């Protein structure tokens, strides 16, 4: 969870700085907001469920939802624009 939290602050910041130095004004990474809190909470819930009852299928569903939300979060960082 700590890596998710720090990564969500550092990666978009570095991407934004790099794009700004190159003169890009549009399509910058989003700043952390409520969506990031929801993503981290879903990951925490999934990890907690998995650690308590590893064979529980609802825990697997929580982790799947968390991974889908993390994919959306990653796309919002716009790292592909640095290529």
C-alpha positions in Angstrom: 0.0 0.0 0.0 2.9 2.3 0.7 4.3 1.8 -2.8 0.9 2.5 -4.3 0.6 5.7 -2.3 4.1 7.0 -3.0 4.0 5.9 -6.7 0.7 7.7 -7.2 2.4 10.9 -6.0 5.9 10.6 -7.6 5.2 9.2 -11.0 2.6 11.7 -12.2 4.7 14.5 -10.7 7.8 13.4 -12.7 5.8 13.0 -15.9 4.2 16.4 -15.5 7.6 18.0 -14.9 9.1 16.3 -18.0 6.2 17.3 -20.2 6.2 20.8 -18.9 9.9 21.2 -19.7 9.1 20.1 -23.2 6.5 22.8 -23.6 3.4 20.5 -23.5 0.4 22.4 -22.1 -2.4 19.9 -22.6 -3.0 16.3 -21.6 -0.9 16.5 -18.5 -1.2 13.8 -15.8 -4.1 14.3 -13.3 -3.3 15.3 -9.8 -4.2 12.8 -7.0 -7.8 13.2 -6.0 -10.7 11.1 -4.6 -10.4 8.5 -7.3 -6.9 7.7 -6.0 -8.3 7.3 -2.4 -11.0 4.9 -3.7 -8.4 2.9 -5.6 -6.2 2.6 -2.5 -9.1 1.7 -0.3 -10.2 -1.1 -2.7 -6.7 -2.5 -2.8 -6.5 -2.4 1.0 -9.9 -4.2 1.2 -8.8 -6.8 -1.3 -5.4 -7.4 0.4 -7.1 -7.6 3.8 -9.7 -10.1 2.6 -7.0 -12.2 0.9 -4.8 -12.3 3.9 -7.6 -13.3 6.3 -9.4 -15.8 4.1 -7.2 -16.7 1.0 -9.7 -19.1 -0.5 -12.6 -16.7 -0.4 -13.8 -15.9 -3.9 -15.2 -12.5 -2.9 -11.6 -11.6 -1.9 -10.4 -12.5 -5.4 -13.2 -10.3 -6.9 -12.1 -7.4 -4.7 -8.5 -7.8 -5.9 -9.7 -8.0 -9.5 -11.7 -4.8 -9.1 -8.7 -3.1 -7.5 -6.4 -4.2 -10.3 -8.9 -2.7 -12.9 -9.0 0.5 -11.0 -5.2 0.6 -10.8 -5.1 0.3 -14.6 -7.4 3.3 -14.9 -5.2 5.1 -12.4 -2.1 4.3 -14.4 -3.6 5.6 -17.6 -4.5 8.9 -15.9 -0.8 9.4 -15.2 -0.2 9.6 -18.9 3.2 8.0 -18.8 2.8 7.0 -22.5 3.1 10.7 -23.4 6.8 10.6 -22.4 7.6 8.3 -25.3 
